Amino acid sequence: MAVIHRTTMQPTKMELLGAWLPTRPWYAAGAGGPLPVRAGGFRLDDPEGEVGIEFMVVTDGTGPDAVAHHVPLTYRAHPLPGAEHALVGTSEHGVLGRRWVYDGAHDPVLAERLHALLDGRAEPQDQTATDAPDPTIAVVPLTPDGTGAGVELVRVEEGPDRTDVVVRRPGAPAPLVLRVRRVLRADGDGGTADGGTARVTGEWQRPDGTTARGTYVTAFTELAASTDFTA
């Protein structure tokens, strides 16, 4: 169970993201950006208690042209070997000390926990409260494979508005694609435009105070991903 500490981080998460977001291939600057503002998301627990896992939504820019970006993050007490390319930055946590903050799409712990969420073995948690499930996050699960096993991270592929996290399930005939939507849209496609039905949906707050809802993540086999779907 992740413990949420009421403390400070220097630099803050928003300061780190303000510098990092414009370097991403999927970044869609809003008017006046980069000006990230926390707008929604959820957390997942690491059973080992070592890695903080957060699926953060930030709006960028102001007014009706603000863009909602989905930024999964992991927080570690030590550098993740081989993940220098995915480092968002380091920050001094008021309780835990120095934390290495990573683009979670490249972190094998987040990949395994996201699969566990879609497999019915994990529960979305509130961003700001300890041991508090988040009822606003909805999951349409994967078809059970009967193994209940974890996954191995195979590779990560960046797209114009998404990041595909490709994982392998033991004994599965094809890899599984966990498609992290980076630019969120309040649409009703339910993820089916990606060629699959398993998905995670959630809410975020627009700059005008209204609430939007859309697809955060979809999942499908790599065989389905070979078709040129429009996300």
Secondary structure as the mmCIF struct_conf table of DSSP 4:
data_model
#
loop_
_struct_conf.conf_type_id
_struct_conf.id
_struct_conf.beg_label_comp_id
_struct_conf.beg_label_asym_id
_struct_conf.beg_label_seq_id
_struct_conf.end_label_comp_id
_struct_conf.end_label_asym_id
_struct_conf.end_label_seq_id
HELX_LH_PP_P HELX_LH_PP_P1 ALA A 2 HIS A 5
STRN STRN1 MET A 9 GLN A 10
BEND BEND1 PRO A 11 PRO A 11
HELX_RH_AL_P HELX_RH_AL_P1 LYS A 13 TRP A 20
HELX_RH_3T_P HELX_RH_3T_P1 LEU A 21 THR A 23
BEND BEND2 ARG A 24 ARG A 24
TURN_TY1_P TURN_TY1_P1 PRO A 25 TRP A 26
HELX_LH_PP_P HELX_LH_PP_P2 ALA A 29 GLY A 30
TURN_TY1_P TURN_TY1_P2 ALA A 31 GLY A 32
BEND BEND3 PRO A 34 PRO A 34
STRN STRN2 PRO A 36 LEU A 44
TURN_TY1_P TURN_TY1_P3 PRO A 47 GLU A 48
BEND BEND4 GLY A 49 GLY A 49
STRN STRN3 GLY A 52 ASP A 60
BEND BEND5 GLY A 61 THR A 62
HELX_RH_3T_P HELX_RH_3T_P2 GLY A 63 ASP A 65
STRN STRN4 VAL A 67 ARG A 76
BEND BEND6 ALA A 77 HIS A 78
TURN_TY1_P TURN_TY1_P4 PRO A 81 GLY A 82
HELX_RH_3T_P HELX_RH_3T_P3 GLU A 84 ALA A 86
STRN STRN5 LEU A 87 HIS A 93
TURN_TY1_P TURN_TY1_P5 GLY A 94 LEU A 96
STRN STRN6 GLY A 97 ASP A 103
HELX_RH_3T_P HELX_RH_3T_P4 GLY A 104 HIS A 106
HELX_RH_AL_P HELX_RH_AL_P2 PRO A 108 LEU A 118
TURN_TY1_P TURN_TY1_P6 ASP A 119 GLY A 120
BEND BEND7 ARG A 121 ARG A 121
STRN STRN7 GLN A 125 GLN A 125
BEND BEND8 GLN A 127 ALA A 129
TURN_TY1_P TURN_TY1_P7 THR A 130 ASP A 131
STRN STRN8 PRO A 133 PRO A 133
TURN_TY1_P TURN_TY1_P8 PRO A 135 THR A 136
STRN STRN9 ALA A 138 VAL A 140
HELX_LH_PP_P HELX_LH_PP_P3 PRO A 141 PRO A 144
BEND BEND9 GLY A 146 GLY A 146
STRN STRN10 GLU A 152 GLU A 158
BEND BEND10 PRO A 160 ASP A 161
STRN STRN11 ARG A 162 ARG A 168
TURN_TY1_P TURN_TY1_P9 PRO A 170 GLY A 171
BEND BEND11 PRO A 173 ALA A 174
STRN STRN12 LEU A 176 ARG A 181
BEND BEND12 ARG A 182 ARG A 182
STRN STRN13 VAL A 183 VAL A 183
BEND BEND13 GLY A 188 GLY A 188
TURN_TY1_P TURN_TY1_P10 GLY A 190 GLY A 191
HELX_RH_3T_P HELX_RH_3T_P5 THR A 192 ASP A 194
TURN_TY1_P TURN_TY1_P11 GLY A 195 GLY A 195
STRN STRN14 ALA A 198 GLN A 205
TURN_TY1_P TURN_TY1_P12 PRO A 207 ASP A 208
BEND BEND14 GLY A 209 GLY A 209
STRN STRN15 THR A 211 THR A 221
HELX_RH_AL_P HELX_RH_AL_P3 GLU A 222 ALA A 225
TURN_TY1_P TURN_TY1_P13 SER A 226 SER A 226
BEND BEND15 THR A 227 THR A 227
#
